[in-house]
């Protein structure tokens, strides 16, 4: 099982690296700092959490919107649910999951459906917690 998760993670990173342009040049720490600054400055930013609902309820970045099923099922479903959150295709959207498995796919899908500023928060919630940043419940 662990091997399958690891292989899936490697495949996801390889397949969806094209959707992460710009993020690839930044370290995990830089990505976390930028996300934290955006939240602290009250910028218009959407935080998209792609964890399962039970994990989201257990802890997430404050203000995040959970879309685990939409991110996992299809691009059309994700786009449909995003329309409820923001219709602005130029909105900054920071996407994360716990272990960097779903977020890259969600970012790729969002970019393909016209959300030009969807970015993947490298390190995910695990790195956010490790940095000591605040959590919502």
Residue, then its C-alpha position, 0 to 999 in steps of 0.5 A: x500500500x505504501x509503495x502504491x501511494x509513493x508511486x502515485x505521488x511520483x506519477x502525479x508530480x511528473x505528470x502535472x509538473x507543467x501546471x506548476x510553472x513558477x512553483x517549481x523554482x520555489x522552496x517549500x518554505x518560500x511557498x508557505x511564507x507566500x501563502x501565509x503573507x497572502x492570508x495575513x494581508x487579507x488579500x483576495x485569495x481562495x484557499x482550496x483544501x483537497x483533503x477528504x472531508x473527515x481530514x478537513x474537519x480534523x484540521x485545515x488552514x483557516x478560511x479554506x474551502x474543502x473540495x476533495x470529491x470535486x478535485x478527485x472526480x473530474x475537471x468539470x465537477x471541480x470547475x462547477x464547484x469553483x463557480x460557487x466560490x469565485x467566478x473570477x478566473x483571475x483570482x489567486x487560488x492556493x491549493x493544498x492537501x496533506x501530502x502533495x497528492x491531490x493538490x497538483x492534479x487540482x491545480x492542473x485542472x483549474x489551470x486547464x479550465x481557465x483559472x490562471x492563478x491557481x498555485x500548488x502550496x508545496x509541502x501541503x498541510x503537513x509543512x504548514x503545521x510544521x511551520x507552526x502556522x495557525x490551523x482552523x477546525 
